[in-house]
Amino acid sequence: MRRFKILCTFGLFLGLGIMTTGIVATPRPEPRPADAAPAPSVQIPIQQLTLKNGLRVVLSEDHAAPTVSLCVTFDVGSRNEQPGHTGFAHLFEHMMFQGSQNVGKGEHLILVRVNGGDVNGTTGDDSTNYYERVPANQLDMALFLESDRMRALRINQANLDNQRNTVQEERRLRIDNQAYGRTGEILEDLAYDNFAYKHSTMGSMADLNAASLADVAQFFKTYYAPNNAVLTLVGDFKTPEALEKIRKYFEDIPAQPASPPVDMTEPVQTAERRTVIEDSFARLPRLDIVYKAVPGNTPDWYALDMLGDILFGGTSSRLYQKLVKGKGVALRVAGGIDLRRGPALFQAFVVLKPGQDAEGVEKLIYEEFEHVKTDGVTAAELEKIRIQNRLQQAKSLTNTLNRARTLGRYAVYFHDPNLINTSLANYSEVQPADIQRVARQYLGEAQRTVVLTIPKPQAAPAR
């Protein structure tokens, strides 16, 4: 799942030099004396500003280790693509490493790695990000590399043809010739009506083949502009010096006209949608059930996220205990709500044991959903999830690169990188009645989409 909750604990961050202020928001605080000192909460220090060309900058000093993590998040993902032009966002994740005005083909990767760093990029429905973690004394190098390709990426026919082939081979490997590889594409296509989320981030072979050099150049000009990006920097630097360097490398890159807005609205679904896929690579049936819900960072999203953890979060979750441990009908159970800027999907995912009846397993899942709607969840279940999430995300955010990527994502998705500090309070506000309400509101029969992937029967060998 693409869930990205930001919860953290006090103890793990003290060693990172992250300041602590304020009061922890807890669901049921223990009584304490009136003169007791307020409990400290974690606060990741953040400074924000916008350069003259519209580039948003988010800085967070952390002197625990002599490294810096840099992330440039562009406000472009597959949701920005148009029919007939799918796969462009992911194609550019590859094109961005093919050289720029002052950097040769592949040199970006080489320079970062030979200087002791790591580097990569990712593409999703809602954004694309590029990141590197380097020794603190290599900050200038990292800023130069990112600014040079934002300023003047080397877009030519040879690079386009080469990376088009690379992306198509990646599609063959990860989707077309992989067990359950097509399931996710078919599921989203069936669940969504709006093209923004209806099509695959990987794109279609036909659209990639049809992409012209002019199309690709225009996509870069529109979406890879400084005013369509957020630069986040976390680690061992002094903010005034870092800002001076960022201005030096980025502020003279010309801004571009604002990118077109994206319509992500979805009509109300009035009937169940269902299909069956025969998969030549699958060896066991897989059942996917999704419900269109709400965008991330909304009160109902937080409630659905916690419901997902209660139902699917680990071996102690309700449906793992029911389907794997109790009934013994499934090998794997997972689910929950993903994080999107538009309507997200609440998903149940089950790999069945050999010989099990998919219809019967599906009914067991719906029985548990109905149990939540009728009887709700307990305060103890919510508290267990809060504790698990605090530990999980505290571990994640000890890594400066994860923090840089999280800040960039929150800045682009919700225009609020400070969510890294405030999400804990949003989860703490969720009560058992909220869980019961969202289960009733969003997990209805007419609102669901079901995809059953089954192994394709093998042809009998010729005699």
C-alpha positions as CSV (number, residue, x, y, z in Angstrom):
1,M,0.0,0.0,0.0
2,R,1.0,3.6,-0.6
3,R,0.0,4.7,2.9
4,F,2.4,7.3,4.3
5,K,1.6,8.3,7.9
6,I,3.8,10.6,9.8
7,L,3.8,9.5,13.5
8,C,6.8,9.7,15.7
9,T,8.0,9.1,19.3
10,F,10.0,11.3,21.6
11,G,12.8,9.1,22.6
12,L,14.1,8.1,19.2
13,F,14.4,11.7,18.0
14,L,16.3,13.1,21.0
15,G,19.5,11.5,19.6
16,L,18.9,13.2,16.3
17,G,19.1,16.8,17.6
18,I,15.5,17.4,16.7
19,M,13.9,19.9,19.0
20,T,10.9,19.1,21.3
21,T,8.2,21.5,22.2
22,G,4.5,21.6,23.0
23,I,2.1,19.1,24.3
24,V,1.5,15.5,23.1
25,A,-2.1,15.0,21.8
26,T,-3.2,11.7,23.4
27,P,-6.6,10.1,23.2
28,R,-7.1,9.5,26.9
29,P,-4.5,11.3,29.0
30,E,-3.9,10.1,32.6
31,P,-4.8,12.5,35.3
32,R,-1.7,14.4,36.5
33,P,-1.1,17.1,39.1
34,A,-2.0,20.7,38.2
35,D,1.7,21.7,38.5
36,A,3.1,18.9,36.4
37,A,5.2,20.0,33.4
38,P,3.6,19.5,30.0
39,A,4.8,16.4,28.1
40,P,7.1,17.3,25.2
41,S,6.2,16.3,21.6
42,V,8.5,15.9,18.7
43,Q,8.9,18.8,16.4
44,I,11.1,18.5,13.3
45,P,12.5,22.0,12.7
46,I,11.3,23.4,9.3
47,Q,12.1,26.6,7.5
48,Q,10.3,27.5,4.3
49,L,10.7,30.1,1.6
50,T,9.9,30.6,-2.1
51,L,12.6,31.8,-4.6
52,K,11.9,34.5,-7.1
53,N,11.3,31.9,-9.8
54,G,8.6,30.1,-7.7
55,L,10.7,27.2,-6.5
56,R,9.5,26.3,-3.0
57,V,12.3,25.4,-0.5
58,V,11.9,23.5,2.8
59,L,15.0,23.2,5.1
60,S,15.4,21.1,8.2
61,E,18.8,21.1,10.0
62,D,20.0,17.9,11.7
63,H,23.6,17.7,12.8
64,A,23.5,14.2,14.1
65,A,25.6,12.9,11.2
66,P,27.8,14.6,8.6
67,T,25.4,14.0,5.7
68,V,22.7,15.9,3.8
69,S,19.7,14.6,2.0
70,L,18.3,16.5,-1.0
71,C,14.9,15.8,-2.6
72,V,13.4,17.6,-5.5
73,T,9.7,16.8,-5.8
74,F,7.9,17.8,-9.0
75,D,4.1,18.4,-9.1
76,V,3.6,15.9,-11.9
77,G,2.6,12.3,-11.9
78,S,0.5,10.0,-14.1
79,R,-2.6,12.0,-13.1
80,N,-1.3,14.9,-15.3
81,E,-1.2,12.7,-18.4
82,Q,-3.7,12.9,-21.3
83,P,-5.3,10.0,-23.2
84,G,-2.9,8.9,-25.9
85,H,0.1,10.2,-23.9
86,T,0.4,7.9,-21.0
87,G,3.7,6.9,-19.4
88,F,5.3,10.3,-19.8
89,A,5.8,11.0,-16.1
90,H,7.6,7.6,-15.6
91,L,9.5,8.0,-18.8
92,F,11.0,11.3,-17.4
93,E,12.1,9.5,-14.3
94,H,14.5,7.7,-16.6
95,M,15.2,10.7,-19.0
96,M,16.4,12.8,-16.0
97,F,19.5,10.6,-15.7
98,Q,20.5,10.9,-19.4
99,G,22.6,14.0,-19.0
100,S,22.1,17.8,-19.0
101,Q,24.0,20.8,-20.3
102,N,27.1,20.3,-18.1
103,V,26.7,16.7,-17.0
104,G,27.3,13.7,-19.3
105,K,25.1,10.7,-19.8
106,G,24.9,8.7,-16.6
107,E,27.4,11.0,-14.8
108,H,24.8,12.1,-12.2
109,L,24.7,8.6,-10.8
110,I,28.4,8.1,-11.0
111,L,29.3,11.4,-9.3
112,V,27.0,10.8,-6.4
113,R,28.1,7.2,-5.8
114,V,31.9,7.7,-6.1
115,N,31.5,10.5,-3.5
116,G,29.9,8.1,-1.0
117,G,26.3,8.9,-1.7
118,D,23.1,7.2,-2.9
119,V,20.7,8.5,-5.5
120,N,17.4,7.5,-7.1
121,G,14.0,8.7,-8.3
122,T,10.4,7.5,-8.1
123,T,7.2,8.2,-10.1
124,G,3.6,7.9,-8.7
125,D,0.1,9.0,-9.6
126,D,0.5,12.4,-7.9
127,S,4.2,13.4,-8.1
128,T,7.7,12.5,-9.2
129,N,10.7,12.9,-7.0
130,Y,14.5,12.8,-7.3
131,Y,16.7,12.4,-4.3
132,E,20.3,11.9,-3.2
133,R,22.0,11.6,0.2
134,V,25.6,12.7,0.2
135,P,28.4,13.7,2.7
136,A,27.8,17.2,4.0
137,N,30.9,18.5,2.2
138,Q,29.3,17.4,-1.2
139,L,26.2,19.6,-0.9
140,D,27.4,21.9,-3.7
141,M,27.8,18.9,-6.0
142,A,24.2,17.7,-5.3
143,L,22.7,21.1,-5.8
144,F,24.6,21.6,-9.0
145,L,23.5,18.3,-10.4
146,E,19.9,18.9,-9.6
147,S,19.9,22.4,-10.9
148,D,21.7,21.6,-14.1
149,R,19.1,19.0,-15.2
150,M,16.2,21.2,-14.1
151,R,17.7,24.0,-16.2
152,A,18.7,22.1,-19.3
153,L,18.0,18.4,-19.6
154,R,19.5,16.8,-22.6
155,I,16.4,15.9,-24.6
156,N,17.3,14.3,-28.0
157,Q,16.1,11.5,-30.1
158,A,18.8,9.1,-29.1
159,N,18.0,9.5,-25.4
160,L,14.3,9.3,-26.0
161,D,14.6,6.1,-28.0
162,N,17.0,4.5,-25.5
163,Q,14.8,5.3,-22.4
164,R,11.6,4.4,-24.2
165,N,13.0,1.0,-24.8
166,T,14.2,0.8,-21.1
167,V,10.7,1.7,-19.8
168,Q,9.0,-0.8,-22.1
169,E,11.4,-3.5,-20.9
170,E,10.6,-2.5,-17.4
171,R,6.9,-2.9,-18.2
172,R,7.4,-6.4,-19.6
173,L,9.4,-7.4,-16.5
174,R,7.2,-5.9,-13.8
175,I,3.7,-6.1,-15.3
176,D,3.3,-8.1,-18.5
177,N,5.3,-11.1,-17.5
178,Q,4.8,-11.0,-13.7
179,A,2.3,-13.0,-11.6
180,Y,-0.6,-10.6,-10.9
181,G,1.2,-7.9,-12.8
182,R,-1.9,-6.8,-14.7
183,T,-4.2,-7.0,-11.7
184,G,-3.5,-3.5,-10.3
185,E,-3.9,-1.8,-13.7
186,I,-7.3,-3.6,-14.3
187,L,-8.4,-2.8,-10.8
188,E,-7.8,0.9,-11.1
189,D,-9.3,1.0,-14.6
190,L,-12.5,-0.6,-13.4
191,A,-12.7,1.3,-10.1
192,Y,-12.1,4.8,-11.4
193,D,-14.1,6.8,-14.0
194,N,-11.8,9.8,-14.2
195,F,-8.8,9.3,-16.5
196,A,-6.5,10.9,-13.9
197,Y,-6.3,7.7,-11.8
198,K,-7.9,5.3,-14.3
199,H,-4.7,4.6,-16.2
200,S,-1.4,3.0,-15.3
201,T,1.7,5.0,-14.2
202,M,3.7,2.7,-16.4
203,G,1.8,3.7,-19.5
204,S,0.8,1.7,-22.5
205,M,3.2,0.3,-25.1
206,A,1.3,2.0,-27.8
207,D,1.5,5.4,-26.2
208,L,5.2,5.1,-25.5
209,N,5.8,4.1,-29.1
210,A,3.9,7.1,-30.3
211,A,5.7,9.6,-28.1
212,S,7.5,12.2,-30.3
213,L,10.5,14.3,-29.4
214,A,8.3,17.4,-29.5
215,D,5.8,15.8,-27.1
216,V,8.5,14.9,-24.7
217,A,10.2,18.4,-24.8
218,Q,6.8,20.1,-24.2
219,F,6.1,17.8,-21.2
220,F,9.5,18.8,-19.7
221,K,8.9,22.5,-20.3
222,T,5.5,22.4,-18.7
223,Y,6.1,20.3,-15.6
224,Y,9.8,20.4,-14.8
225,A,9.8,24.1,-14.1
226,P,11.1,25.6,-10.8
227,N,7.6,27.0,-10.0
228,N,6.3,23.4,-10.3
229,A,8.7,21.9,-7.8
230,V,9.6,21.7,-4.1
231,L,13.2,21.4,-3.0
232,T,13.7,19.8,0.5
233,L,17.0,19.6,2.3
234,V,17.6,17.8,5.5
235,G,20.8,17.2,7.4
236,D,24.1,18.7,8.5
237,F,24.1,22.3,7.1
238,K,23.7,25.8,8.4
239,T,20.5,27.3,7.0
240,P,21.9,30.7,5.9
241,E,24.7,29.1,4.0
242,A,22.5,26.5,2.5
243,L,20.0,29.1,1.3
244,E,22.8,31.1,-0.3
245,K,23.9,28.0,-2.2
246,I,20.3,27.1,-3.3
247,R,19.8,30.6,-4.6
248,K,23.1,30.4,-6.4
249,Y,22.2,27.3,-8.3
250,F,18.5,27.5,-8.8
251,E,17.1,31.1,-8.6
252,D,18.0,32.1,-12.2
253,I,16.3,29.1,-13.8
254,P,13.3,30.6,-15.6
255,A,9.8,30.0,-14.4
256,Q,7.2,28.7,-16.8
257,P,3.4,29.2,-17.1
258,A,1.5,27.3,-14.5
259,S,0.7,23.7,-15.4
260,P,-2.9,22.9,-16.2
261,P,-5.1,22.0,-13.3
262,V,-6.2,18.3,-12.9
263,D,-9.8,17.3,-12.4
264,M,-9.9,14.3,-10.0
265,T,-13.6,14.3,-9.2
266,E,-15.4,11.0,-9.4
267,P,-19.1,10.4,-10.0
268,V,-21.0,8.5,-7.3
269,Q,-20.7,4.7,-7.9
270,T,-24.2,3.2,-7.8
271,A,-23.5,-0.5,-8.5
272,E,-20.9,-3.1,-7.8
273,R,-18.2,-3.6,-10.5
274,R,-16.7,-7.0,-10.9
275,T,-14.4,-9.0,-13.2
276,V,-12.3,-12.1,-13.4
277,I,-8.7,-12.3,-14.8
278,E,-7.0,-15.4,-16.0
279,D,-3.2,-15.0,-15.3
280,S,-0.7,-17.3,-17.0
281,F,1.9,-16.5,-14.3
282,A,-0.2,-16.9,-11.2
283,R,-0.3,-20.1,-9.3
284,L,-2.9,-19.2,-6.7
285,P,-6.1,-17.2,-6.8
286,R,-5.9,-13.6,-5.6
287,L,-8.9,-11.5,-4.5
288,D,-8.9,-7.7,-4.6
289,I,-11.8,-5.6,-3.2
290,V,-11.6,-1.8,-3.3
291,Y,-13.8,1.1,-2.4
292,K,-13.4,4.6,-3.6
293,A,-13.1,6.9,-0.6
294,V,-11.7,10.4,0.1
295,P,-8.4,12.3,-0.5
296,G,-5.6,12.1,2.0
297,N,-5.2,14.4,4.9
298,T,-9.0,14.6,5.5
299,P,-10.7,13.6,8.8
300,D,-12.4,10.6,7.1
301,W,-9.1,9.5,5.5
302,Y,-7.4,9.3,9.0
303,A,-10.4,7.3,10.3
304,L,-10.2,4.9,7.3
305,D,-6.5,4.6,7.7
306,M,-6.9,3.4,11.2
307,L,-9.7,1.1,10.2
308,G,-7.3,-0.4,7.7
309,D,-4.8,-1.1,10.3
310,I,-7.3,-2.7,12.6
311,L,-8.5,-5.0,9.8
312,F,-5.2,-5.7,8.0
313,G,-2.3,-4.4,10.1
314,G,0.0,-7.3,10.8
315,T,-0.5,-10.8,12.4
316,S,-2.7,-9.5,15.2
317,S,-5.2,-7.8,12.9
318,R,-8.8,-9.0,12.6
319,L,-8.7,-10.4,9.1
320,Y,-5.3,-12.0,9.5
321,Q,-6.5,-13.8,12.6
322,K,-9.8,-14.7,10.8
323,L,-8.6,-15.8,7.4
324,V,-5.1,-17.1,8.0
325,K,-5.0,-18.2,11.6
326,G,-8.6,-19.1,12.3
327,K,-10.3,-20.4,9.1
328,G,-7.0,-21.2,7.4
329,V,-8.3,-20.1,3.9
330,A,-5.6,-17.6,3.0
331,L,-1.9,-17.4,2.8
332,R,-1.6,-13.6,2.8
333,V,-3.9,-10.8,3.8
334,A,-3.2,-7.1,3.4
335,G,-5.2,-3.9,2.9
336,G,-6.0,-0.4,4.0
337,I,-6.3,3.0,2.3
338,D,-3.6,4.5,0.0
339,L,-2.5,8.2,0.1
340,R,-3.7,10.2,-2.8
341,R,-4.4,13.8,-3.6
342,G,-7.7,12.8,-5.1
343,P,-10.2,10.0,-4.0
344,A,-8.1,7.2,-2.5
345,L,-8.9,3.4,-2.6
346,F,-9.6,1.4,0.5
347,Q,-8.5,-2.1,-0.4
348,A,-8.7,-5.7,0.8
349,F,-6.1,-8.0,-0.7
350,V,-6.1,-11.8,-0.2
351,V,-4.0,-14.6,-1.7
352,L,-6.1,-17.8,-1.2
353,K,-4.8,-21.2,-0.2
354,P,-5.0,-23.9,-2.8
355,G,-8.4,-25.3,-3.2
356,Q,-10.3,-22.6,-1.4
357,D,-13.5,-21.1,-2.7
358,A,-13.1,-17.4,-3.5
359,E,-16.7,-16.7,-3.0
360,G,-16.6,-18.1,0.5
361,V,-13.5,-16.1,1.4
362,E,-15.1,-12.9,0.0
363,K,-18.1,-13.4,2.2
364,L,-15.9,-13.8,5.3
365,I,-14.3,-10.4,4.5
366,Y,-17.7,-8.7,4.2
367,E,-18.8,-10.3,7.5
368,E,-15.9,-8.5,9.2
369,F,-16.8,-5.2,7.6
370,E,-20.4,-5.7,8.8
371,H,-19.1,-6.5,12.3
372,V,-17.4,-3.1,12.3
373,K,-20.5,-1.3,11.0
374,T,-22.7,-3.0,13.7
375,D,-20.5,-3.3,16.7
376,G,-17.7,-0.8,16.0
377,V,-14.1,-1.1,17.3
378,T,-12.7,-0.8,20.7
379,A,-10.6,1.9,22.3
380,A,-8.0,-0.7,23.0
381,E,-7.7,-1.5,19.3
382,L,-7.2,2.2,18.5
383,E,-4.6,2.6,21.1
384,K,-2.7,-0.5,19.8
385,I,-2.7,1.1,16.3
386,R,-1.4,4.4,17.6
387,I,1.4,2.7,19.4
388,Q,2.4,0.6,16.4
389,N,2.3,3.7,14.1
390,R,4.4,5.8,16.4
391,L,7.1,3.2,16.5
392,Q,7.0,2.4,12.8
393,Q,7.2,6.0,11.7
394,A,9.7,7.0,14.3
395,K,12.0,4.4,12.9
396,S,11.4,5.6,9.4
397,L,12.0,9.3,10.2
398,T,15.4,8.7,11.9
399,N,16.6,8.6,8.2
400,T,17.2,12.1,6.9
401,L,16.4,10.9,3.3
402,N,13.0,9.7,4.4
403,R,12.4,13.0,6.1
404,A,13.3,14.9,3.0
405,R,11.0,12.8,0.8
406,T,8.2,13.1,3.3
407,L,8.5,16.9,3.5
408,G,8.5,17.1,-0.3
409,R,5.4,14.9,-0.6
410,Y,3.4,16.9,2.0
411,A,4.5,20.2,0.4
412,V,3.3,19.1,-3.1
413,Y,0.3,17.1,-2.1
414,F,-1.2,19.3,0.6
415,H,0.9,22.5,0.5
416,D,1.9,21.9,4.2
417,P,5.2,20.2,4.9
418,N,4.5,20.8,8.6
419,L,2.1,17.9,8.5
420,I,5.2,15.9,9.4
421,N,4.7,17.5,12.9
422,T,0.9,17.6,13.1
423,S,-0.3,14.3,11.7
424,L,-0.1,12.6,15.1
425,A,-2.8,14.9,16.5
426,N,-5.0,14.1,13.5
427,Y,-4.8,10.4,14.3
428,S,-5.3,11.0,18.0
429,E,-8.6,12.7,17.2
430,V,-10.1,9.6,15.7
431,Q,-12.5,7.9,18.0
432,P,-14.3,4.5,17.8
433,A,-17.5,6.2,16.6
434,D,-15.6,7.7,13.7
435,I,-14.3,4.3,12.6
436,Q,-17.9,2.9,12.7
437,R,-19.2,5.8,10.7
438,V,-16.7,5.7,7.9
439,A,-17.2,1.9,7.6
440,R,-20.9,2.4,7.1
441,Q,-20.4,5.4,4.8
442,Y,-17.7,4.0,2.4
443,L,-17.8,0.2,2.6
444,G,-21.1,-0.4,0.9
445,E,-22.0,-3.1,-1.6
446,A,-22.8,-0.6,-4.4
447,Q,-19.5,1.2,-3.8
448,R,-17.1,-1.7,-4.2
449,T,-15.1,-3.0,-7.1
450,V,-13.9,-6.7,-7.1
451,V,-11.2,-8.3,-9.2
452,L,-10.5,-12.0,-8.9
453,T,-7.3,-13.2,-10.5
454,I,-7.1,-16.9,-11.1
455,P,-4.4,-19.1,-12.7
456,K,-4.9,-19.6,-16.4
457,P,-5.5,-23.3,-17.2
458,Q,-2.4,-24.9,-18.7
459,A,-2.8,-26.5,-22.1
460,A,-2.4,-30.3,-21.9
461,P,1.0,-31.5,-23.3
462,A,0.8,-32.9,-26.8
463,R,1.2,-36.7,-26.9
